[in-house]
Amino acid sequence: MIIAPYAALLACLFIYLSLRVVRLRHRFQVAVGDHQEPLLTRAIRAHGNFAEYVPLCLLLIFCFDGLGGPIPLIHGLCLSLLLGRALHAYGISSPKENFKFRSSGMVMTFIALLGAALGILALTLIDLL
C-alpha cells in the first residue's frame, strides 16, 4: 500500500503540532482558547488546519489508489500533501510569518486534494464508459 508510509509521516507531523500546542498552553498557562497569545494562536491554527485538511485528502488519495490510480501519481499526491502541510505549518507558526511558506503549503495541499478528487472522478467515468 503506497499511502501507508506517507500517512505515518503525516501522523508524526500531527503529533509534533499537537505537542507544540500543549507546550505553549503550559508555558502561557492557558487551558482553553488562546488568551490572545499570538504564538499559541498560531500553533493552534497550524494544528487545526492540519486536522481539517489531512484526513479528507488522505481518504481521497486512498480511494484513488484503490481504484487503480497510477503509482507515480499517487506518490506525487502524497508527497505534495506531506510537503505542503510541513511548509504551511512552518509558515503559519513563525512569529514573523513568511507568507511564501504558508501559501506554497496551501497550494501543494490543494493540488493533492484536487488531484485525488479529479483522479477518482476520471477513473469512475472511465469505468462507466
MARDREN-512596 format. One record per residue (C-alpha): x, y, z; residue in three letters. Coordinates in steps of 0.001 Angstrom, whole numbers, padded with zeros to 6 digits, always signed. Each point is the difference from the previous one (the first is absolute). Layout:
# residues N
XYZALA;...
***
This chain:
# residues 129
+000000+000000+000000MET;+001569+003243-001182ILE;-001765+002393+002354ILE;+000948-001697+003298ALA;+003513+001457+000500PRO;-001231+003466-000985TYR;-002876-000290+002472ALA;+002505-001024+002685ALA;+002203+003027-000747LEU;-003040+002269+000072LEU;-000984-001520+003360ALA;+003464+000863+001347CYS;-000432+003588-001204LEU;-003443+000122+001619PHE;+001435-001204+003306ILE;+002733+002657-000205TYR;-002599+002720-000622LEU;-002138-001359+002866SER;+002905-000023+002443LEU;+000912+003525-001043ARG;-003493+001175+000991VAL;+000220-001881+003310VAL;+003419+001499+000754ARG;-001192+003543-000743LEU;-003183-000501+002031ARG;+002164-001031+002938HIS;+002428+002887-000548ARG;-002767+002621-000106PHE;-002213-001850+002527GLN;-002965-000142-002379VAL;-002362-002962+000317ALA;-002595+001040-002606VAL;+000194+002504-002826GLY;+003095+002068-000680ASP;-000299+002935+002450HIS;+001192+002303-002783GLN;+003486-001581-000011GLU;+001181+000340-003622PRO;+002349-003014+000080LEU;-002705-002196+001482LEU;-002545+001267-002515THR;+002351-000886-002860ARG;+000763-003427+001455ALA;-003702-000744+000450ILE;-000759+001010-003584ARG;+002918-001994-001431ALA;-001285-003056+001874HIS;-003637+000660-000866GLY;+000674+000691-003657ASN;+001938-003261-000232PHE;-002890-001873+001623ALA;-002475+001634-002396GLU;+001748-000915-003241TYR;+002057-003155+000476VAL;-002708-002607+000787PRO;-002118+000823-003050LEU;+003026+000209-002258CYS;+001381-003335+001225LEU;-003412-001595-000483LEU;-000217+001283-003568LEU;+003519-001187-000838ILE;-000810-003379+001576PHE;-003125-000279-002166CYS;+001929+001044-003103PHE;+002578-002678+000778ASP;-002747-002568+000544GLY;-001534+000813-003366LEU;+003325-000734-001688GLY;+001468+003477-000331GLY;+003509+000140-001484PRO;+002669-000702+002628ILE;+002240+002986-000915PRO;-002995+002331+000254LEU;-000972-001418+003396ILE;+003550+000581+001246HIS;-000144+003531-001411GLY;-003285+000755+001750LEU;+001303-001386+003292CYS;+003254+001954-000256LEU;-001911+003158-000885SER;-002209-000442+003073LEU;+002905-000777+002326LEU;+002201+002839-001185LEU;-002950+002366-000248GLY;-001082-000622+003579ARG;+003577+000359+001290ALA;+000498+003298-001864LEU;-003358+001347+001133HIS;+000632-000942+003640ALA;+003413+001655-000107TYR;-001340+003122-001681GLY;-002992+000524+002268ILE;+001930-000843+003181SER;+002713+002596-000480SER;-000484+003170+002084PRO;+001026+002094-003017LYS;-001977-001999-002504GLU;+001522-000651-003396ASN;-003038-000200-002270PHE;+002034-001810-002662LYS;+000192-003119+002167PHE;-003626+000199+001051ARG;-001358+000639-003494SER;+002290-002585-001610SER;-001194-002509+002561GLY;-003634+000730-000745MET;+000548-000247-003751VAL;+001716-003367+000402MET;-002810-001213+002255THR;-002623+001134-002513PHE;+001909-001748-002791ILE;-000114-003258+001970ALA;-003673+000462+000922LEU;-001188+000988-003460LEU;+002317-002455-001758GLY;-001366-002921+002003ALA;-003605+001151-000465ALA;+000385+000448-003754LEU;+001840-003309-000238GLY;-002871-001783+001729ILE;-002539+001666-002282LEU;+002038-000841-003107ALA;+000439-003659+000949LEU;-003671-000265+000939THR;-001055+001521-003323LEU;+002309-002341-001921ILE;-001591-002969+001785ASP;-003487+001234-000917LEU;+000883+000313-003657LEU;
***
